[in-house]
Amino acid sequence: MALMRRTITQRELRNESGRIMRALDTGKTFIITRNGVPVGELIPLRERMFVAAEAAVAAFAGAPRVDIERLRKDIDAAIDQDPAPRG
């Protein structure tokens, strides 16, 4: 499902904040513009959902094991992490 964003001006945000807040409550998203240029996005917060530790462990039970040495090599190849002191 595509996210529908409505574009509103800074003035509309200021003058219609109550209506906009109610729209956020229903899941609507807004792009805020100033002088016709997008400067921000208002998105509704998602409710956090508690997941029991047992459920989380079960969800990852079939996941492949992480090869720590290979992970370290991949990270080192992507990021220069020279441990030598600098000056």
C-alpha positions in Angstrom: 0.0 0.0 0.0 1.5 3.4 -1.0 1.8 6.0 1.6 -0.4 9.0 0.8 1.2 12.3 1.9 -0.5 15.6 1.6 1.6 18.7 1.1 0.7 21.7 3.3 2.3 25.1 3.8 3.9 26.3 7.0 1.1 28.8 7.3 -1.5 26.0 7.0 0.3 24.1 9.7 0.2 27.1 12.0 -3.4 28.0 11.3 -4.9 24.5 11.0 -2.9 22.7 13.6 -5.9 21.2 15.3 -7.3 19.7 12.1 -3.8 18.4 11.2 -3.3 16.8 14.6 -6.6 15.0 14.2 -5.6 13.8 10.7 -2.3 12.5 12.2 -4.4 10.5 14.7 -6.1 8.8 11.8 -2.7 7.9 10.1 -2.3 10.7 7.6 1.1 12.0 6.7 2.1 15.6 5.7 4.9 17.2 3.8 5.5 20.8 5.1 6.6 23.4 2.7 8.1 26.9 3.2 8.0 29.2 0.2 7.1 26.2 -2.0 10.1 24.1 -0.8 9.6 20.9 1.2 11.2 21.4 4.6 9.8 18.6 6.8 7.5 15.7 7.2 4.8 15.0 9.9 4.2 11.4 10.4 2.0 9.6 13.0 3.9 7.8 15.7 3.4 4.1 15.7 2.3 2.4 18.9 5.0 0.3 20.4 4.1 -3.4 20.8 5.5 -5.6 23.5 6.9 -8.8 22.2 7.7 -11.5 24.8 11.3 -12.7 24.7 10.2 -16.2 23.9 8.4 -14.9 20.8 11.4 -13.0 19.6 13.7 -16.0 20.1 11.2 -18.2 18.2 11.1 -15.7 15.4 14.8 -15.9 14.8 15.2 -19.6 15.5 15.5 -20.4 11.8 17.9 -17.5 11.0 21.4 -18.4 9.9 24.2 -18.1 12.6 26.4 -15.0 12.3 30.0 -15.8 11.5 31.7 -13.2 13.7 35.1 -13.4 11.9 33.5 -12.9 8.5 31.4 -10.0 9.9 34.5 -8.3 11.3 36.3 -8.7 8.0 33.3 -7.2 6.1 33.1 -4.3 8.4 36.9 -3.7 8.3 36.8 -3.8 4.5 34.0 -1.2 4.4 35.4 1.2 7.2 38.9 2.3 7.7 39.5 1.4 11.4 43.3 1.9 11.7 43.9 1.4 15.5 47.2 3.3 15.4 47.3 6.4 17.5 47.0 9.7 15.7 49.9 12.0 16.3 
